[in-house]
Amino acid sequence: MASGLYSSSKPYLSSSSSSSSWLFLLLTLLPLSLACFAFLLQWPGGINDWFTDNHPFPGMSPISKKSSDSGCVSLLGQSHATSFPYLRDLNLDHKKDLKPKICITTSTSAGLEQTLPWIFYHKVIGVSTFYLFVEGTAASPNVSRVLETIPGVNVIYRTRELEEEQAKSRIWNETWLQKFFYKPCNYELFVKQNLNMEMAITMARDDGMDWILHLDTDELVHPSGASEYSLRSLFKDVPEDVDAVIFVNYESSVERDDIKEPFTEVSMFKKNYEHVPRDVYFGNFKEATHGNTNYFLTYGNGKSAARIQDHLRPNGAHRWYNYKKIPNFIFLEEAAVLHYTYSRFSDLTSRRDRCGCKPTRADVKRCFMLEFDRSAFIIASTSTSEEMLQWYREHVVWTDEKLKLKLLKKGILTRIYAPMVIIQELREAGVFTSVVTSAHMSFSNNSSITRESSSSHATVRKVLEFDDTDDLVGESKVDSAVPPQSPPSV
């Protein structure tokens, strides 16, 4: 009987064990399944990213692997993954109804490795239109044909016709820019910048712009203090009776002598004296100069943005003015222009090669406005490569960790990462390579490209058609255009 009982209980035990196993398996798999599902839902791109290819950046055509032979591509990054979630649905071709409409004008000879990050960074923060007056490398076919394909970018070449038209500008008959005429190097560039800014005003008015800035391609606007990291947001908060705003400039403080891409390798900046308490500024002046004569290596008087309005004119590369009235301008309390000056060792020789002055103290004064530019030109013209590098390390590169920490705590130096992150993510998203590849593919499908359209000729002719009856209010109130100026010294 016992054996019978034992025998009859075996199926029951087997069935009970099987049910327990299935229950245990179910309780194990259910939490794992829910965890996996939650992980997919929280993925930045959603579930679809796991089943579809990465989308190209808005407005960019897919990249062909066979057409990545341009020398620019390696410099601009080769990753095509859209890894920056904030850029995933961003359309950089700004809609016409977005207000205010902001434009930037520049005079440049830089290559794509500098201009593309500069353009697209400013597109991200709200600039819709660019007027690029190009010479040198920037005007070469491999560079200019890429720039011409970017929506919102207007490329103006320094042709003989442009020079002839600018020679008729009213600027030559006025006194505010007079002391900069007929001098070489920086003075010549300064006059060109003003003539180009004059043309950009007319183009901006025709394009319905609201604000205009003049920047160099080694400068980035840092819209700190806005409700969001946006120039549009910043300008929306400017009172309507304000004609112009002034951005103070912060200057790059490099920590290595081998920097290749300043926009993504430099995070430390020296704050403008306007943003530093006076006792801190003068109390730490000697240490802040880093062995140089002035607080900044180059200029310290910032850059300006102006509302597009009648009778607007440039007043040097750093300011705007008006022929009919004295503009009402304000300083922005937090926003700044980040100036990446002498951030690469090669900047010493590139600046030298653009100027034919003699490397003497007497001659450099007629070529350069700022003391550091003069010293750098002489060093680059008279020293060996080893001597130049040693001088660069002593006067430009910050390697003293204790001093850096002290000046960071004092608020003279500061860390700014936003531009670095934005540009790096644009690169990793494949934006720059897409533009280069698309432009070269487009060019290869056409036997020739007309560099100047009839509309650009019309703009050149129209830009200098001023009303000569304007009263020169700006002329009587301002002695001279505002040049680059060093900060105050002790």
SELUMMI-262434 format. One record per residue (C-alpha): x, y, z. Coordinates in steps of 0.05 Angstrom, whole numbers, plus 5000, padded with zeros to 4 digits. Layout:
N
XYZ...
end
This chain:
490
500050005000505750455017508650304950502050454919501651124953508651284932507251084862500851494858504352124885509752164831505452484777502852994828509853194849512153244777506253694758507354134818514854214802513354394730508354934750513355224799518655254745514155624696511956104751519256244769521056354695515156824686516957234747524157284722522657484650517157984665521558494702527058414650522058544594519259154628526259424641528259334567521859674544523060264592530160324567527760364494522660894512527861324546532861284488533962014462531561844393525761394413524560674392524960854318532460994324533660254335530160054271531760614222538160924196540561584226537162164193541562664157541963354187535963784166537264084098543263634084543363094031545762384048553362304046556361873992562261464017565461513948565662263948569462394013576162523980576263273995582063494038577163904079573263294102578663024148579463704181572063774193570763094223568162444192562762214240555762244211551862034273546862534299549062464371546863144397539363064415538263814416540263854343536163264320530063654297533464334289532464664221538165144209534665434148530965954190523666094173522066784145517266944201522266864257523667514293528067874301532067724238539467754252545267794204552867784211557868104163565267944161571368044118575367404116580867004082579966384126579065674102573165204113576164904177574765584209568865874171564165274172564165184248563565944255557465974208553665384236554965564308551766234296546065904258544665484320544166104364539366464317543166814261539666724194543867114144551267214131554967704086561867434074566767894039572167404017579367443995585266963994583666254014576366424027575566643955578966023925574365563886574864973935572565413992567865913960563665403922562265063989560365724023555665903965551465273976549765434048542765734056543066444081550366554064551967114014559067093986561767753959568367723922573468293920573068403845575469003806568369243799567369213874573669613886571670133834564770213865567570263936572470793912566271233900563871143972562171774011566771504066572871764028570172474033568772454108573472554166571472004215575671474180580771944150586771784194586571054173587071184098593070994055596670584107598669854101596769204137591869294194589969994174588369774103584169194130580569674177578470124119576269514078572069274136568469944140567169954065564569244068560269404129557269984090555269514034552668994084547869514113544569604046544168854033541268744103535969274093533968964026533568284059529068534114534068434171532768734240539768704271546868694242553368494274560468554249564867974272571367664250571666914238575866814301570167084343563866744370557967084404556466804473549167004489549766904563544267214604538767074554532766654574535466124527542166054492539866474433541367144401534067224382532067144454537367644474535268174423527868084439529268354509532668984483528269604493525469894429528770564439535770254438539270314372545469894386548169414438555469294457558168614471564468634513569768144489572967584528579767354503581966634495587266404544590365784514593465244557597464874504601965064446599364524398592064734390589264604320581864754328580965324377573265304377573364594406579864594444579665254483575165324544578865844586577766594573580067234605574067664623573368374599575068904650567769144645565668484676570968494732570468914796575369494792579169294855580068584829582168834760587469314783589468894843591368304798593368694736600668484734599167734741593367784691597768094637601767444635608367804623605568264569604569014568596969014567591368634601589068334535593668124478589468504428583268944431578969034493573269484469568468944447563968904386557169214371550469014341545769534311538569564290537669634216534870334205535570924159542171294157545970744194553370734180559570364207563970724257570070274253570069524258567769544331561870034328555970294287553471004282548171424247548572014199542272334228542672234303546972014361545071284371542471044438546670444458547370004519552569514544550068804553551168574625552767834613553367684539560167724506564067614443569267064451575667264415580266674398586467094386593266784375590166124397594565724349602065774345601365824269597666484278604466814288606866644218600166714183599467434207606667564188605567304118599667764106603768394117609868654079612369144132619569144156620668814224623069444258619969834315619170444271615870094213611069644252607770264282605170464214602669754201599469524267595069894316596369454377602869334414602368574418601168524343607468934332611768504378608967854349610468094278617768254296618767584331615667194273619967574223626667544258626866904300627866164288622165674297624865464365625466184388618466344363615665744401619265954465616566664458609566404445609765964507612166544550607167064526600966674504600565984535598065924607601665344641602165574714596565164747596865554813596266224776590565974734586865724795587966384831585366804773579466334762577566424835578367174829573667184769578867454720579266794683573066384669571065724636566065724579564065064548557565204508560865384441565664804447559964304459555564584403561064584350563563894371556563604366555463934298561863604275559862924303553063004271556563044203554163744188560764014161562563394120555563394091556264114067563163984036561063334003554563613977557964223948563263803913558063323886553963903860560064213828562063573794555263543761556264223730561964393683562465103709559665543763558366283755561566613815557567263811550167333794546867933764543668083831550468143865552568643812546169033824547669053898554669323885551869873842546270043891550070033956553670683944547571073921546771503983542672123994547972663993543173134029544172754095546273204151552672934180550472904252555172314262560772724230560173294278559572874341564972344329572172534317574271864289572171154276573070704337579370284326581369664365583369904434587269594491583969554560585970064613592769944646595470104715
end
